[in-house]
Amino acid sequence: MKTVLITGTTSGIGKAFAEKFADEGYDLILVARNEQKLKQQQAALQETYHVAVKYIVQDLTQESAAGLIMADIDKWKVTIDVLVNNAGFNECGFFVDTRLDRELEMINMHIRFVTELTKRILVHMKENGYGRILNVGSTGSFIPSPTDAVYSATKAYIMSFSNALCGEFGKAGIKVTTLCPGATETEFAAKANIQNTLLFRIAVMKPEKVVGIAYRKMMKGRRLVIPGIYNKLLVIFSKVMPISLTNRITILMMK
Ligand SMILES: NC(=O)c1ccc[n+]([C@@H]2O[C@H](COP(=O)([O-])OP(=O)(O)OC[C@H]3O[C@@H](n4cnc5c(N)ncnc54)[C@H](OP(=O)(O)O)[C@@H]3O)[C@@H](O)[C@H]2O)c1
């Protein structure tokens, strides 16, 4: 029985990933902050899919987060076959107006934590000769986004970091995938107060759809997954358009 560790499973894309992996017969380690939701999720997944589910209550913005998670994994003597670095959040607005403390927490979680946990788990995957890592980026990984400057920069880091790891592992049994969703119907937009923006009113995907595509492609060892034709076109256009134009379009989309 293989084991997957997924961060941010109490809602949205992470929740859909937990259900997909359980349905595929994986044992699970779930990570998030809300213990009550994790406990309910553990019971529901165990009952529905008859897999073993453990959870870790952890705020991933804390510097000690990756170390504490590894301490539990070592204590349980579990081999992690698949890692899904999914947890994330947004802080939107013009950079002079946004909350710096939230942005620094975001950098801690999207960059510091993802880097540290990936390194610590990769060491074991290398010893075992097998591993799948999926890091959740965003279409913002490709598009520097006015009114979402720090978020899109952290997501660009995630994609650059993951692409580089692909180069290091090449044909080994370890594959690293970046998932770059666009607007997806989760709690993410409401938490960042951007649920009424143009971005979240057109071509919004269901998390189960995003995860179905991502799961299939990560298991094939694909480097990059951009779910949905609209998101693919957005990324292609962003590559050929001058930044002055993407800047104007992004501001419009975020209104
Ligand atoms: N939804 C979109 O439109 C969209 C688009 C592109 C990319 N993404 C990316 O997709 C990923 C998942 O987002 P989502 O849309 O599923 O959002 P979501 O519904 O808000 O879920 C976020 C998950 O992350 C967890 N989380 C948040 N802050 C945390 C912290 N400090 N420590 C530990 N866990 C934390 C939350 O659990 P707790 O609150 O229980 O901790 C929750 O389970 C994120 O990386 C996001 O950037 C989303």
The ligand as an SDF file (V2000), in Angstrom:
LIG
                    3D

 48 52  0  0  0  0  0  0  0  0999 V2000
   -8.8330   28.1890   -6.0290 N   0  0  0  0  0  0  0  0  0  0  0  0
   -8.1710   28.7920   -6.9980 C   0  0  0  0  0  0  0  0  0  0  0  0
   -8.7410   29.5420   -7.7880 O   0  0  0  0  0  0  0  0  0  0  0  0
   -6.6940   28.5280   -7.1580 C   0  0  0  0  0  0  0  0  0  0  0  0
   -6.0840   28.9360   -8.3580 C   0  0  0  0  0  0  0  0  0  0  0  0
   -4.7310   28.6910   -8.5350 C   0  0  0  0  0  0  0  0  0  0  0  0
   -4.0070   28.0650   -7.5570 C   0  0  0  0  0  0  0  0  0  0  0  0
   -4.6190   27.6960   -6.3920 N   0  0  0  0  0  0  0  0  0  0  0  0
   -3.7940   27.0440   -5.3650 C   0  0  0  0  0  0  0  0  0  0  0  0
   -4.4020   25.8250   -4.9900 O   0  0  0  0  0  0  0  0  0  0  0  0
   -3.9870   25.4890   -3.6710 C   0  0  0  0  0  0  0  0  0  0  0  0
   -5.2010   25.0620   -2.8700 C   0  0  0  0  0  0  0  0  0  0  0  0
   -6.0730   26.1680   -2.7340 O   0  0  0  0  0  0  0  0  0  0  0  0
   -7.6620   26.0120   -2.6890 P   0  0  0  0  0  0  0  0  0  0  0  0
   -8.1820   26.7510   -3.8280 O   0  0  0  0  0  0  0  0  0  0  0  0
   -8.0470   24.6200   -2.5110 O   0  0  0  0  0  0  0  0  0  0  0  0
   -7.9520   26.8820   -1.3750 O   0  0  0  0  0  0  0  0  0  0  0  0
   -8.8100   26.6130   -0.0610 P   0  0  0  0  0  0  0  0  0  0  0  0
  -10.1250   26.0000   -0.3990 O   0  0  0  0  0  0  0  0  0  0  0  0
   -8.7840   27.8950    0.6690 O   0  0  0  0  0  0  0  0  0  0  0  0
   -7.9490   25.5200    0.7390 O   0  0  0  0  0  0  0  0  0  0  0  0
   -6.7050   25.8590    1.2960 C   0  0  0  0  0  0  0  0  0  0  0  0
   -6.2190   24.7190    2.1830 C   0  0  0  0  0  0  0  0  0  0  0  0
   -4.9380   25.1070    2.7260 O   0  0  0  0  0  0  0  0  0  0  0  0
   -4.9690   25.0080    4.1350 C   0  0  0  0  0  0  0  0  0  0  0  0
   -4.1590   26.0790    4.7380 N   0  0  0  0  0  0  0  0  0  0  0  0
   -4.3100   27.4120    4.5330 C   0  0  0  0  0  0  0  0  0  0  0  0
   -3.4370   28.0940    5.2930 N   0  0  0  0  0  0  0  0  0  0  0  0
   -2.7310   27.1500    6.0040 C   0  0  0  0  0  0  0  0  0  0  0  0
   -1.7000   27.2220    6.9710 C   0  0  0  0  0  0  0  0  0  0  0  0
   -1.2080   28.3950    7.3820 N   0  0  0  0  0  0  0  0  0  0  0  0
   -1.2180   26.0710    7.4750 N   0  0  0  0  0  0  0  0  0  0  0  0
   -1.7240   24.8770    7.0830 C   0  0  0  0  0  0  0  0  0  0  0  0
   -2.6850   24.7390    6.1650 N   0  0  0  0  0  0  0  0  0  0  0  0
   -3.1940   25.8640    5.6420 C   0  0  0  0  0  0  0  0  0  0  0  0
   -6.4410   25.1390    4.5390 C   0  0  0  0  0  0  0  0  0  0  0  0
   -6.7040   24.4080    5.7320 O   0  0  0  0  0  0  0  0  0  0  0  0
   -6.8470   25.0270    7.2080 P   0  0  0  0  0  0  0  0  0  0  0  0
   -7.5720   26.3220    7.0870 O   0  0  0  0  0  0  0  0  0  0  0  0
   -7.5930   23.9500    7.9560 O   0  0  0  0  0  0  0  0  0  0  0  0
   -5.4420   25.1670    7.6960 O   0  0  0  0  0  0  0  0  0  0  0  0
   -7.1380   24.4510    3.3660 C   0  0  0  0  0  0  0  0  0  0  0  0
   -7.2080   23.0610    3.5920 O   0  0  0  0  0  0  0  0  0  0  0  0
   -3.2520   26.7070   -3.1150 C   0  0  0  0  0  0  0  0  0  0  0  0
   -1.8630   26.4960   -3.2090 O   0  0  0  0  0  0  0  0  0  0  0  0
   -3.6730   27.8250   -4.0720 C   0  0  0  0  0  0  0  0  0  0  0  0
   -2.6980   28.8300   -4.1410 O   0  0  0  0  0  0  0  0  0  0  0  0
   -5.9470   27.9140   -6.1790 C   0  0  0  0  0  0  0  0  0  0  0  0
  1  2  1  0
  2  3  2  0
  2  4  1  0
  4  5  1  0
  4 48  2  0
  5  6  2  0
  6  7  1  0
  7  8  2  0
  8  9  1  0
  8 48  1  0
  9 10  1  0
  9 46  1  0
 10 11  1  0
 11 12  1  0
 11 44  1  0
 12 13  1  0
 13 14  1  0
 14 15  2  0
 14 16  1  0
 14 17  1  0
 17 18  1  0
 18 19  2  0
 18 20  1  0
 18 21  1  0
 21 22  1  0
 22 23  1  0
 23 24  1  0
 23 42  1  0
 24 25  1  0
 25 26  1  0
 25 36  1  0
 26 27  1  0
 26 35  1  0
 27 28  2  0
 28 29  1  0
 29 30  1  0
 29 35  2  0
 30 31  1  0
 30 32  2  0
 32 33  1  0
 33 34  2  0
 34 35  1  0
 36 37  1  0
 36 42  1  0
 37 38  1  0
 38 39  2  0
 38 40  1  0
 38 41  1  0
 42 43  1  0
 44 45  1  0
 44 46  1  0
 46 47  1  0
M  CHG  2   8   1  16  -1
M  END
$$$$
